[in-house]
Amino acid sequence: MPKNKLQELHDSGQSIWLDSIDRRMLHDGELDRRIRDEALTGMTSNPTIFQKALASSNAYDEQVGEGEEKGHSTWELFELLETTDVRDACDRFAAVYSSTRGADGYVSIEVSPGVSNSADATVEEARRLWKTVDRPNVMVKVPGTAEGAIAVRRLIAEGINVNITLLFAIEAHERVIEAYLAGLEDRVKAGKPIDGLASVASFFVSRVDTEIDKRLDALISKAVGGEKERLKMLKGRAAIANAKLAYRLFRQKFTGPRWEALAKLGARLQRPLWASTSTKNPEYRDVMYVEELIGPDTVDTMPPATIDAFRDHGVVDKTVDKKVAAAEGLLREIEAVGISVNEVTAKLLVDGIASFQKSFDELVAGLESKIGSLAPGGK
């Protein structure tokens, strides 16, 4: 019997995490089945995911009603709902966490988008979420802004697992690797253990192509002849090239005397996590962002549809460290036609935070509406 392709992917050294959470899957056996049959070893959530879960399910109604009776504000009620789900998910992954001795089995919960440009507010909220979930296999998600990196160092020094999200630029990735290493060193200086800590750096993929392709299409519409064809050849390739350079940076940073000193004390690698791996353009292969970034010491968080597609027709081969020189050349070519990769990645970070803020606002509004409909005399 041929090996399950998801198991094969896992065996290649890449962890498969589910980029989705809702209360139904936590209790109807779906998550347990995916852990058992699809080599699933973790889970990520964000404001958009929770907004969809709350909007599409009545599984939260009972807890909403109880929270309302206790006089919780809408904000407090949301935190109660999300921390309950994340705690339950952590418990579902407890066996994975235990069997891998803490190398895997993590569930991520994100700080609210409003704190993304304040290190102090990020640290305060992260501490509260960490304490409320109260599980060793929870990771607090912090946006990869400059202030977020400052928060990461402090949180790691305090012994809090961190998932740095919304990374698009290589420079931002380098900043959070530095924050992680410095946080570990701070902890060592304070005489505290570092062998129980974990962190991932969530590097976003497909959104880079979406933005660069849009700019290429504008150039293609004005180009003629060979130039038009040259520009067309650049489409759908920047995101994977950018991620391969991030993996190379990861390998460079987690080697040498500085890292070895920490590794001897039990420090874990801050693994790159490939996020935004669903294919947005229907002209592209639906699993290309998974297939082109396979390699050891990485995580790929995928929505259910991408996991299903990979199980059906994914190809497993070590690809993440292949054609890296070509990746550099491609990004140089994109710069040469007048598209600034730095400008694109800066825009994507701002857009990503704004998108999460919009989902968060919709989530709060939806929760208020739900409270109203559940109240006596409600609709």
N, C-alpha and C positions, 0 to 999 in steps of 0.2 A: 504494500500500500504506500503510495507516494506521501512524503512528509507534507503536512499542512504548511502552506507558504508563510503564514504568520509565525509559526514555530521556527521555520527556517530563518526568517528575518531576525527573530529573537536570538537564535543560536549563532548568528553572525556577529553578535556583540552589541546589537542595537535594541534598546528597550522600546516597547510599544506602549504608549499611553493613550488613553481615550480623551479626546478634547470635547467632553460633554458630561453633563451631570443633570439628573432630575430624580425626584423622589421615587417615581414609579420604578425605574430600573434598579434602584437600591433595594426594593422590597419584592419585586415580582420574579427574581431569579435571573434577570437578563445580565446584570453585572457579574454575578457569580459564574454564569455560563461563559461570558467573554473571558473572564480570568482563566477558567478551566480549558476552554477550547481554542482561544485565540492568543494565548501567551501574553495576555494583557498584564502589565505590571505597574500601572499607575494611572493617574487621572488629572486633568487640568480643568479649571473653571475660570470664568471671568464674568464681568457684569452682563455682557451680551448673552452668554449661556444661561445665566440665572434669570435674566429677563424673559427669555423664551420658555424656560421651564415653568416659571410662575404664570405666564400668560396662557400656557397650553394645558394646564393641569388643575384639577380640583383636589389633588393630593395634599395640598397645603392648607386647605380651608379650615380644617379642625384646629391646627396650630395657630392660624391667623386669628380665629375666633377666641382661642384661649389667651393669646397675647393681647388682644383688644380688651378683654375682660380685666387683665392685669394692668391696664393703663399704659402699655408700651407705646412709644412714639413710632411713627412709620419706619424711621431709621433703625430704631432698636428692634423692631419686629423683623425687618429684613435681615439684620445681623443674626437674629435668633434662628430664622429659617435657613440661612446659608450655612451657619456654623453647625446646625443640626445635620444637614445633608453631608457636609464635609466630614464631620466626626463619624457618621455612619459609613461613609465611603472608606475612611481610614481603617475602620474596623473590618471592612470587607477585604482590604489589602493587607491586613495584619499578618496573615500567613506568608505572603510574599516578602514582606519586610523582615519577618523573622527568619525565613529560609535563606534569604540573601544577606543576612546579618547587617541589615540596614543599608545595603547598597541600592535597593529598589523598593517599590511598594508605596510610593508617595502620592499624596493628593494635594493639589494646590488651591489656595484660596487667595483672592486678590484684594489688596487695599483699594479703597474707593478712588476713582480718578481725580477727585478734587485735591488730593494730597500729593500729586505727582511732582510738583515743583517745590516741595518743602520737605527737607530731610527730617526735621523735628516731628512734623505731623505724620510723616510716613512711619517713623520709628514708633511713635505713640500708638498708631492704629495697628501696626504689625504686632506689637507686644500684646495688645488687647485680643486680637484674633488668635494668636498663638496660645494665650492663656485660656481663652474660651473653648477652643477646640480641644486642647489638652490631650494631644496624641503625639507620640514621637515621630510619626510618619506624615505629619502635615508639613507643607511648605508654604510660606507666605510669599505671594507674588508682589514684586515691587517694580514699577516701570523703570526702564533703563535711561532715565534722564540724568543730568549731571548731579542733581540733588538726590536722585534715587541711588546713585553709586555711593554717595556719602552715607546714606542710610544703610546700604548693604554692609559696608565695613562695620558699622556700629552693631547691626543685628547679628552678624556672624560672630563678632567679639562677645556678644551676649549669649551665644549658643542657640540662636534661632535659625532653622533651615530656611533658605531663601531661593526663590525662583525669580530671576530677573527677566522681565518680559519686555516686549516691544523693542527688541534690538534689531536694527536694520543696518547700521554702519559698523565697519570694522573697528573704527576708533572707539565707538561706544562699547563694543565687545571687549576691547582691550582695557577700557576703564573699569568694567565690572570684574574682569579677571583680577586686575590689580586690587580692587576693593575686597575681593574674596581672600586673596593671599594676605593682604595687610590685616584683615579682620582675624584671620587665623593666627597671624603673628602677634597681634594684640592680645589674643586669648592665651597664647603660650606665655607671654610676658606676665600675664596676670595669674599664672600658675594653674590654669584651667585646662581640662582635657579637650582635644579637638577630634578624637576618633569617632564621636557619635554624630558629627555634623554632616549635612549634605546641602549641595547647591547645584542648580542648573542655570545655564544662560540661554534663554529662549530667543533664538535667532529666527526672525520671520523671513519667509521665502517668497511665496507666490505674489504677495502684494508688490514686491519690487518689480516683477515683470509687468503687473497690471499698470503701474505708473510709467515705467520706461517704455512699454509697448505703446501707450497712449501718445507719448512724445515722439516715438518713432513713426507712428501713423501720421502725425501732423507733418513730419518731414517727408514721408513717402508721398503724401498727397501733392507735394510741390515738386518732387524730383522726377527726373526722366531717365530712360535708358538704363545704363549700367549702374548708375547711382541709386536708382529706385530698387534694383535687385539687391545691391549691397546692403541697403537699409533693411530690406525685408529679411535678409539672412541673419540680422542681429536680433530679431524678435524672439521672445520666449527663451532667452538664454542667459540674461543678466542675473536673474535671481539665483540660479544654481551656481554660477560662477562666483558670485558674492559669498554664498554660503561655503563654498570650497575654500575660499581664502580665510573665512572665519575658522574653519576646521584646522587649517594650517597654523593659524595664530595660536589656537588652543594647544596644538602639539608642541609648538615652540615654547610657550609660556609654562607648560607643565613638564618641564625637563630642566636639568641643571641643578646647581647647588642649592639655590633658594627653595625650589620645590622639594628636592630630596630631603632637606632638613625637616620640612613639614611632614612629608610622607612617612618618614621614620617614626613620627609621633602618631601615625594613624590617619593623617589627613586624606580625605577623598578628593578625587578629581572633581572640578566643577565642569560637569559634562555639557557640551553643546546640546541644546534641545531644538530640533527643527519644528517650528510652528508655522501656521498658515500653509499647510501642505496640501490642502485641497486645490484642485486645478480650477481656476476661475474662467479660463478661456476654453470653450467647448472644442476648439480646433486642436488643442493639445491633448496628449495622452493623459488619461485621468489619474494615473499613478506616477507621473514623471517626477514629481517633486519628492516622492519617496524613493523611487528606484535610483535616482542620480546622487543620493546622499546617504548611502548605506556604508556603515563602517563601525569599528569598535569604539566603545566608550561614548556612544551618542544615544540620544533619545529622540523618538519621533512621536509627536502627539497628533493624532488624526481624528477627525470627526467620524462617526459611524459609517457614513457612505464611503469614505476613502479606505477605511479598514476592510469593508465588504469587497470593494473593488480589488484591493491588493490580494485578499484571500483568493479571489476568483482568477486573476490573471497577472499578478505581480511577478517580477523576475528578481531574484536575489543574487546580487553580485557585489563585491566590495568596490564601490565607486567613488566614495567621498574624497579619496586622496589621488584620484586619477585625473590626468589632463589639467593640472593646476596651472602650469605655465600658459596653456591655452586660455584658461579662465582669466588670468591676468591680461593677456593680449586682447581678449574680447572686451573687457571693461575699459581698456585703453582706447579701443576702437569706438566704443560708445561715447567716451569723452571727446574723441576727435571729431565726431559728427555734431558736437555742440550740446550734448546732454551731460549735465553735471551729476555724477552719481552721489556726491555729497549733498547736493541740493535736494535730490530725490529722497535720500534716506532721512534727511532732516524733516522734510515735508511729511513723510510717512509716519514718523514719530508723533508729530503734532496731530495729524489726522487720526492716528490710532487712539490717542488719549481722548480726542474729541468724540470719536465713535463710541468709546466706552462710556464717556460722560452722558451721551445721548441715550444709550441703553440704560444707564443707571437712572436717569431722569424718568424714562418711560417705565422702568421697573417700580420706582417709588409711586408714580402716578397710578400704575396698575394695581399696586398694593392698596393704595387709598380707595380705589374704586371697589376692590374686592372686599375691603373692610365695610364699605357702605352697603354692598349687596348682601353681606352676611349679617348685618345688624338687624335687630327686630324691626320689621316694617320696611326693610330694604327690598330691592327689586327681586 
